[in-house]
Amino acid sequence: MINIKSVTKLINSIYQNDIENLKIEKKNTKIAINKLKISKKNHSVALNVNNNQNFKQNRTKIKKTIEKRVVGVKQESKIEHSNIYSTIISPMVGTFYKSPAPSEPAFIEIGEIVKPKQIVCIIEAMKLMNEIESEVTGEVVEVLVKDGDIVDCGQALVKIKVK
């Protein structure tokens, strides 16, 4: 049986790792994902799922997930993509905070050098404060979210120029 969380995780992983094509077949379930290189004006995502059981129930959930992903892609199209940049992506839905408390300084500032495992922001989800860390060493080029904004899973948070 297909699990919507697994498909969502798979889509996010493919998006973050620049995988263009993927086919998975397991018993009665087939998943084919094709990521098309397209212009900034026209965004689309192709996802075909065939499952004899529960397909109609999961189809609506998958369609909504894809629509959210397409909105995220449209928002990220403003970012100049290059091999020398890394983007920190939100792993969850929640409220973005750039500092540990309103009266304290921000974790990072534009132009600052960050290192792996350095905290760059906090995302509050269900009253839990989740620290988001950098995975690369580099210079902070842009903070893509305002303090206190609601972020979606897979949304770009910070753009870093890799050193």
PAZAPA-4460 file (N, C-alpha, C; in steps of 0.05 Angstrom, whole numbers, plus 32768, in hexadecimal, padded with zeros to 4 digits):
% residues 163
    n_x    n_y    n_z   ca_x   ca_y   ca_z    c_x    c_y    c_z   seq   type   mol
   8011   7FE8   8000   8000   8000   8000   8012   8019   8000     1      M     A
   8009   802D   7FF2   8019   8046   7FF0   8013   8058   8008     2      I     A
   8028   8064   8012   8026   8076   8029   802C   8092   801F     3      N     A
   8019   80A5   8024   801C   80C0   8019   8034   80CE   8025     4      I     A
   803C   80C8   803E   8054   80D4   8049   806D   80CB   803B     5      K     A
   806D   80B2   8033   8084   80A7   8024   8087   80B4   8009     6      S     A
   8070   80B8   7FFB   8071   80C5   7FE1   8079   80E2   7FE4     7      V     A
   8070   80F0   7FF8   8078   810C   7FFC   8095   810D   8002     8      T     A
   809F   80FB   8013   80BC   80FB   8019   80CC   80F5   8000     9      K     A
   80C3   80E3   7FF0   80D0   80DC   7FD7   80D1   80F4   7FC4    10      L     A
   80BB   8102   7FC1   80BA   811A   7FB0   80CE   812F   7FBA    11      I     A
   80CE   8134   7FD4   80E1   8148   7FDF   80FE   813F   7FDB    12      N     A
   8104   8126   7FDF   811F   811C   7FDB   8128   811F   7FBE    13      S     A
   8116   8119   7FAB   811C   811B   7F8F   8121   8139   7F88    14      I     A
   8110   814A   7F93   8113   8167   7F8D   812D   8172   7F98    15      Y     A
   8136   8169   7FAF   814E   8173   7FBC   8167   8168   7FAF    16      Q     A
   8166   8150   7FA3   817E   8143   7F99   8180   8143   7F7B    17      N     A
   8171   8153   7F6D   8173   8156   7F50   8172   813C   7F41    18      D     A
   815F   812A   7F49   815A   8112   7F3B   8145   8118   7F26    19      I     A
   814A   8110   7F0D   8137   8117   7EF7   8121   8101   7EF3    20      E     A
   8128   80E8   7EF5   8115   80D3   7EF0   8117   80BD   7F05    21      N     A
   8100   80B2   7F0D   8101   809C   7F20   80E8   808A   7F1B    22      L     A
   80ED   8070   7F1B   80D7   805D   7F19   80DA   8049   7F2F    23      K     A
   80C4   8044   7F3D   80C3   8030   7F52   80AB   801E   7F4E    24      I     A
   80B0   8004   7F4E   809A   7FF0   7F4B   809C   7FDD   7F63    25      E     A
   8085   7FD9   7F70   8084   7FC7   7F87   8068   7FBB   7F87    26      K     A
   8066   7FA1   7F82   804D   7F93   7F81   8039   7FA1   7F6F    27      K     A
   8023   7FAB   7F7A   800E   7FB9   7F6A   8012   7FD7   7F68    28      N     A
   8028   7FE1   7F73   802D   7FFE   7F73   8043   8005   7F60    29      T     A
   803E   801A   7F50   8053   8024   7F3E   8054   8042   7F41    30      K     A
   806C   804D   7F45   8070   806A   7F47   8084   8072   7F32    31      I     A
   807D   8085   7F22   8090   8090   7F0E   8090   80AE   7F12    32      A     A
   80A8   80B9   7F17   80AA   80D6   7F1C   80BE   80E1   7F07    33      I     A
   80B6   80F5   7EF8   80C6   8101   7EE4   80C8   811F   7EEA    34      N     A
   80E0   8128   7EF0   80E4   8145   7EF6   80ED   8152   7EDD    35      K     A
   80DD   8164   7ED3   80E3   8172   7EBA   80F2   818B   7EBF    36      L     A
   8106   8191   7EAE   8114   81AB   7EAF   8102   81BE   7E9F    37      K     A
   80F8   81D3   7EAD   80E6   81E6   7EA0   80ED   8202   7EA7    38      I     A
   80E1   8214   7E98   80E7   8231   7E9C   80DA   823A   7EB6    39      S     A
   80E2   8252   7EC0   80D7   825C   7ED9   80B9   8263   7ED6    40      K     A
   80AF   8268   7EBE   8094   8270   7EBB   8081   8258   7EBB    41      K     A
   808A   8240   7EB5   8079   822A   7EB2   8083   8213   7EC3    42      N     A
   8076   820D   7ED9   807E   81F8   7EEB   806A   81E1   7EEB    43      H     A
   8074   81C9   7EE9   8063   81B1   7EEB   8073   819A   7EF7    44      S     A
   8064   8188   7F03   8070   8170   7F0F   8060   8159   7F05    45      V     A
   806D   8144   7EFB   805F   812C   7EF1   8062   8116   7F06    46      A     A
   804C   810A   7F0E   804C   80F4   7F21   8036   80E1   7F19    47      L     A
   803D   80C9   7F13   8029   80B4   7F0C   802B   809E   7F21    48      N     A
   8014   8098   7F2D   8013   8083   7F41   7FFD   8070   7F3A    49      V     A
   8003   8056   7F38   7FEF   8042   7F32   7FEF   802E   7F49    50      N     A
   7FD8   802C   7F56   7FD5   8019   7F6C   7FB9   800F   7F6B    51      N     A
   7FB5   7FF6   7F6A   7F9A   7FEB   7F68   7F89   7FF1   7F81    52      N     A
   7F96   7FF2   7F98   7F88   7FF7   7FB1   7F8D   8014   7FBB    53      Q     A
   7F78   8020   7FC4   7F7A   803B   7FD1   7F84   8051   7FBE    54      N     A
   7F86   804C   7FA4   7F90   8061   7F92   7F7F   807A   7F93    55      F     A
   7F64   8076   7F92   7F53   808D   7F91   7F55   809E   7FAB    56      K     A
   7F59   8091   7FC1   7F5C   80A0   7FDA   7F76   80B0   7FDB    57      Q     A
   7F8B   80A3   7FD2   7FA6   80AF   7FD4   7FAA   80C3   7FBD    58      N     A
   7F9C   80C1   7FA7   7FA0   80D3   7F90   7F9B   80F0   7F98    59      R     A
   7F86   80F5   7FA7   7F80   8110   7FB0   7F96   811B   7FC2    60      T     A
   7FA0   810B   7FD5   7FB5   8114   7FE7   7FCF   8119   7FD7    61      K     A
   7FD5   8108   7FC4   7FED   810B   7FB4   7FEB   8125   7FA3    62      I     A
   7FD4   8129   7F97   7FCF   8141   7F87   7FD3   815A   7F97    63      K     A
   7FC9   815B   7FB0   7FCD   8172   7FC1   7FEA   8176   7FC8    64      K     A
   7FF8   8160   7FCD   8015   8162   7FD3   8024   816D   7FBB    65      T     A
   801D   8164   7FA4   802B   816E   7F8B   8025   818C   7F88    66      I     A
   800C   8194   7F8C   8005   81B0   7F8A   8015   81C1   7F9D    67      E     A
   8019   81B7   7FB5   8029   81C6   7FC9   8046   81C8   7FBF    68      K     A
   8050   81B1   7FB4   806C   81B1   7FA9   806F   81C5   7F92    69      R     A
   805B   81C6   7F80   805D   81D9   7F6A   805D   81F6   7F74    70      V     A
   804D   81FC   7F89   804E   8216   7F94   8069   821C   7F9F    71      V     A
   8076   8209   7FAD   8091   820C   7FB8   80A5   8210   7FA1    72      G     A
   80A1   8202   7F8B   80B4   8206   7F74   80B1   8222   7F69    73      V     A
   8098   822C   7F67   8094   8247   7F5D   80A1   825C   7F6F    74      K     A
   809F   8257   7F89   80AC   826A   7F9C   80CA   8269   7F99    75      Q     A
   80D6   8251   7F95   80F3   824E   7F93   80FD   8257   7F78    76      E     A
   80EC   825C   7F64   80F6   8264   7F4A   8103   827F   7F4B    77      S     A
   80FF   828F   7F60   810C   82A9   7F63   8129   82A5   7F6A    78      K     A
   8131   828E   7F73   814D   8289   7F7B   815E   8282   7F63    79      I     A
   8175   828E   7F61   8188   8288   7F4C   8195   826D   7F52    80      E     A
   8190   8258   7F41   819B   823E   7F47   81B6   823B   7F3B    81      H     A
   81C8   8230   7F4A   81E4   822B   7F41   81F0   8215   7F52    82      S     A
   8204   8209   7F48   8211   81F3   7F57   8220   81FE   7F6F    83      N     A
   8225   8218   7F71   8234   8222   7F88   8222   822C   7F9E    84      I     A
   8208   8228   7F9B   81F5   8231   7FB0   81E7   8219   7FBC    85      Y     A
   81E2   821B   7FD5   81D3   8206   7FE3   81BB   8214   7FF0    86      S     A
   81A4   8207   7FEF   818C   8213   7FFB   8183   8201   8013    87      T     A
   817F   820D   802A   8175   81FF   8041   8156   81FE   803E    88      I     A
   814C   81E6   803F   812F   81E1   803A   8122   81DA   8054    89      I     A
   8109   81E3   8058   80FA   81DD   8070   80F2   81C0   8070    90      S     A
   80F8   81B1   8085   80F0   8195   8086   80D3   8191   8091    91      P     A
   80C6   81A7   8097   80AB   81A4   80A3   809B   81BE   809F    92      M     A
   8082   81BC   80A6   8070   81D3   80A6   8072   81E0   80C2    93      V     A
   8074   81FA   80C3   8075   8207   80DD   807A   8225   80DA    94      G     A
   8081   8232   80F0   8087   824E   80F0   80A5   8253   80F1    95      T     A
   80B0   8263   80DF   80CC   8269   80DC   80D5   827E   80EF    96      F     A
   80EA   8279   80FE   80F6   828E   8110   8114   8290   810A    97      Y     A
   811E   82A8   8107   813A   82AC   8101   814B   82AF   811A    98      K     A
   813F   82B0   8132   814E   82B3   814B   8140   82A1   8160    99      S     A
   814F   829B   8175   8144   8289   818A   812E   8297   819B   100      P     A
   812E   82B1   819C   811A   82C1   81AA   8117   82DC   819D   101      A     A
   8101   82EA   81A0   80FD   8304   8193   8112   8318   819A   102      P     A
   811D   8318   81B2   8131   832C   81BA   814E   8324   81B5   103      S     A
   8152   830C   81AA   816D   8302   81A5   8175   8306   8188   104      E     A
   818F   8306   8183   8198   8309   8167   8192   82F1   8156   105      P     A
   8191   82F5   813C   818B   82E0   8129   81A1   82CB   8128   106      A     A
   819A   82B2   8122   81AE   829D   8120   81C2   82A3   810A   107      F     A
   81B9   82AE   80F3   81CB   82B4   80DD   81C3   82CF   80D1   108      I     A
   81D6   82DC   80C4   81D1   82F5   80B5   81DC   82F1   8099   109      E     A
   81D2   8301   8087   81DC   8301   806B   81FA   8309   806B   110      I     A
   820A   82F9   805D   8227   82FE   805C   8237   82EE   8070   111      G     A
   8229   82E2   8083   8237   82D3   8098   823E   82B7   808D   112      E     A
   8254   82AC   8097   825D   8291   808F   8250   827C   80A3   113      I     A
   8243   8268   8098   8238   8253   80A8   8248   8239   80A3   114      V     A
   8246   8227   80B7   8254   820E   80B6   8240   81F7   80B9   115      K     A
   8247   81DF   80B1   8234   81C8   80B6   822D   81C6   80D3   116      P     A
   8214   81BF   80D8   8209   81BB   80F3   8203   81D5   8102   117      K     A
   8208   81EC   80F4   8202   8206   8101   81E4   820B   80FE   118      Q     A
   81D7   8214   8113   81BB   821A   8113   81B7   8234   8103   119      I     A
   81A4   8233   80EF   819F   824A   80DF   8183   8256   80E5   120      V     A
   8171   8246   80F0   8156   8251   80F7   8148   823C   8108   121      C     A
   8130   8243   8110   811E   8231   811F   8104   8230   8111   122      I     A
   80F8   8218   8110   80DD   8216   8106   80CC   820A   811C   123      I     A
   80B8   821A   8124   80A6   8211   8139   808F   8201   812D   124      E     A
   808B   81E8   8136   8076   81D7   812C   8069   81CA   8144   125      A     A
   804F   81CF   8148   8040   81C4   815F   804E   81CA   8179   126      M     A
   8056   81E2   817E   8062   81EC   8196   807E   81E0   819C   127      K     A
   808A   81D3   8188   80A5   81C9   818A   80B7   81DA   8179   128      L     A
   80CE   81E1   8184   80E2   81F2   8176   80F6   81DF   8169   129      M     A
   80F6   81DE   814F   8108   81CD   813F   811F   81DD   8134   130      N     A
   8137   81D7   813C   814F   81E6   8132   8156   81DB   8116   131      E     A
   815A   81ED   8103   8162   81E6   80E8   817F   81ED   80E5   132      I     A
   818F   81D9   80DC   81AC   81DC   80DA   81B5   81DE   80BD   133      E     A
   81CC   81EB   80B9   81D9   81EB   809F   81E6   81D1   809A   134      S     A
   81E7   81C8   8081   81F4   81B0   807A   820E   81B5   806B   135      E     A
   8214   81CF   8065   822B   81D6   8055   823A   81ED   8062   136      V     A
   8252   81F2   805A   8261   820A   8061   825E   821E   804B   137      T     A
   8257   8236   8052   8254   824A   803E   824A   8265   8049   138      G     A
   8246   8278   8036   823D   8293   803E   821F   8295   8039   139      E     A
   8211   82A0   804D   81F4   82A4   804B   81F0   82BA   8037   140      V     A
   81E1   82B4   8021   81DC   82C7   800C   81C1   82D4   800F   141      V     A
   81AD   82C3   8018   8192   82CE   801A   8182   82BD   802E   142      E     A
   8172   82CB   803E   815E   82BE   804F   8144   82C2   8041   143      V     A
   8138   82AC   8039   8121   82AD   8026   8106   82AF   8034   144      L     A
   8106   82AF   804F   80ED   82AF   805E   80EF   82C5   8074   145      V     A
   80D9   82D2   8079   80D8   82E7   808D   80D3   82DA   80A9   146      K     A
   80DE   82E7   80BD   80DA   82DD   80D9   80BC   82DC   80DF   147      D     A
   80B3   82C5   80E9   8097   82C1   80F1   8085   82B7   80DB   148      G     A
   8090   82B3   80C2   8080   82A9   80AC   807B   828B   80B0   149      D     A
   8065   8281   80A5   805F   8265   80A4   806D   8259   808C   150      I     A
   807C   8243   8091   808A   8236   807B   807E   821A   8076   151      V     A
   8081   8210   805E   8076   81F6   8056   808D   81E2   8054   152      D     A
   8088   81C9   8056   809C   81B5   8052   80A7   81B7   8036   153      C     A
   80C2   81B8   8034   80CE   81BA   801A   80D3   81D7   8010   154      G     A
   80CB   81EB   8020   80CE   8207   8018   80EB   820F   801E   155      Q     A
   80F6   821F   800B   8111   822A   800E   8112   823E   8025   156      A     A
   8126   823C   8036   8128   824E   804D   8140   8262   804A   157      L     A
   8158   8256   8044   8170   8266   8043   8181   825D   802B   158      V     A
   818D   8270   801D   819E   826A   8007   81BB   8270   8010   159      K     A
   81CC   825C   800B   81E8   825D   8014   81FB   8259   7FFC   160      I     A
   820F   826B   7FFA   8223   8268   7FE5   8239   8255   7FF1   161      K     A
   823B   823D   7FE5   824D   8229   7FEF   826A   8231   7FEB   162      V     A
   827B   822C   7FFF   8298   8232   7FFE   82A7   8219   7FFA   163      K     A
***
